[in-house]
């Protein structure tokens, strides 16, 4: 098998937990009119078809800003924005209706394709659209009359869910209807947030027009809590207006109860697939969940720990542990969990009579090393040792002496170990002993 084929098989196997996890889940996918006029729009449609075929319940929310502005310019109508909202005049409203309708029909046409020898072959997807969005006028604010610009009043969650239950996608546009039969021009971002909230969607996936926020080193910020997002908006004056707007909408979504809001750079080919079917994704996640954290291990973690430590055991870095032994000792372990996967572990074996404990089986997945996860595990073990009344911890290592020295461990002797541990010392491994006194 070629190297490319091996890589594909490995990726497909590693994506299987996500395929299972996403089946039956409701995702709201939000994108602007820019996506529809992009030459790569067909690729996005193919990815949406794939998600639908894998059992994901999809609600698509589209904007039409460039299409509306093109029609407004063609007619010579005024284009005016106040506080980020377009004022929709009587003259502008026909342009809005035409643009939104045209975009909606183009999306429906793309989703209806089924040419042989294409990614859409055999898809046979159904798309439902209609008056699912009830709107009301923005009205007069600070003396400004927004006319036919509106805001979401209600999403017909029952109606949308009925279509989703049949396996259809639901397409929501940036036009809403009032109980009196009026039409209002809406923000697609507001429709997306309202839909995700009303449907209690598992994810809101925002295909943004710029990359997500970066840190001081220029690296993409991969994960934020709502509080961190708020601080970022307050403290970072260098954020571009587009990125700032994307973050503000993502924060509104999180505060509206959407557990996971994903900001993805739309121009990245396959952004949805990479974000949803790899552990780290490629975007910025604003999450109210604990996406990654250190916690005590449970019996359900045994398989993940074994997968993590087996390569290190084969290299002679760690002492071999059987599944049976791990199951018996699982209460001694702490793990780093990232999006449902185990990427780090460590164990504490107390010798209470001697007032000390052994730190053992410290391991971090190779793809996540160098990012302080081992330090987080060490801190967890030290806290556990203090709670147990232990005054020092020791470790036996053959290859990572420098790492422990840098974290306050001092060289020791076999004779410094508890008698019970001395009896188990493996002279063939010739491990070095390091000891750390625990402060209060």
Secondary structure as GFF3:
##gff-version 3
##sequence-region A 1 440
A	DSSP	alpha_helix	3	22	.	.	.	ID=ss1
A	DSSP	beta_strand	26	31	.	.	.	ID=ss2
A	DSSP	alpha_helix	33	37	.	.	.	ID=ss3
A	DSSP	alpha_helix	41	53	.	.	.	ID=ss4
A	DSSP	beta_strand	57	62	.	.	.	ID=ss5
A	DSSP	alpha_helix	65	75	.	.	.	ID=ss6
A	DSSP	beta_strand	81	82	.	.	.	ID=ss7
A	DSSP	beta_strand	85	86	.	.	.	ID=ss8
A	DSSP	alpha_helix	90	111	.	.	.	ID=ss9
A	DSSP	beta_strand	127	128	.	.	.	ID=ss10
A	DSSP	beta_strand	133	137	.	.	.	ID=ss11
A	DSSP	beta_strand	140	141	.	.	.	ID=ss12
A	DSSP	beta_strand	144	145	.	.	.	ID=ss13
A	DSSP	beta_strand	150	155	.	.	.	ID=ss14
A	DSSP	alpha_helix	157	165	.	.	.	ID=ss15
A	DSSP	beta_strand	169	172	.	.	.	ID=ss16
A	DSSP	beta_strand	175	177	.	.	.	ID=ss17
A	DSSP	beta_strand	183	185	.	.	.	ID=ss18
A	DSSP	alpha_helix	188	198	.	.	.	ID=ss19
A	DSSP	beta_strand	203	208	.	.	.	ID=ss20
A	DSSP	beta_strand	223	224	.	.	.	ID=ss21
A	DSSP	alpha_helix	226	235	.	.	.	ID=ss22
A	DSSP	alpha_helix	241	255	.	.	.	ID=ss23
A	DSSP	beta_strand	260	265	.	.	.	ID=ss24
A	DSSP	alpha_helix	271	276	.	.	.	ID=ss25
A	DSSP	beta_strand	284	287	.	.	.	ID=ss26
A	DSSP	beta_strand	292	296	.	.	.	ID=ss27
A	DSSP	three_ten_helix	299	301	.	.	.	ID=ss28
A	DSSP	alpha_helix	302	314	.	.	.	ID=ss29
A	DSSP	alpha_helix	323	329	.	.	.	ID=ss30
A	DSSP	three_ten_helix	330	332	.	.	.	ID=ss31
A	DSSP	beta_strand	333	338	.	.	.	ID=ss32
A	DSSP	beta_strand	341	351	.	.	.	ID=ss33
A	DSSP	three_ten_helix	352	354	.	.	.	ID=ss34
A	DSSP	beta_strand	356	364	.	.	.	ID=ss35
A	DSSP	three_ten_helix	366	368	.	.	.	ID=ss36
A	DSSP	alpha_helix	373	387	.	.	.	ID=ss37
A	DSSP	beta_strand	392	397	.	.	.	ID=ss38
A	DSSP	alpha_helix	401	405	.	.	.	ID=ss39
A	DSSP	beta_strand	410	412	.	.	.	ID=ss40
A	DSSP	three_ten_helix	414	416	.	.	.	ID=ss41
A	DSSP	alpha_helix	419	422	.	.	.	ID=ss42
A	DSSP	beta_strand	432	437	.	.	.	ID=ss43
###
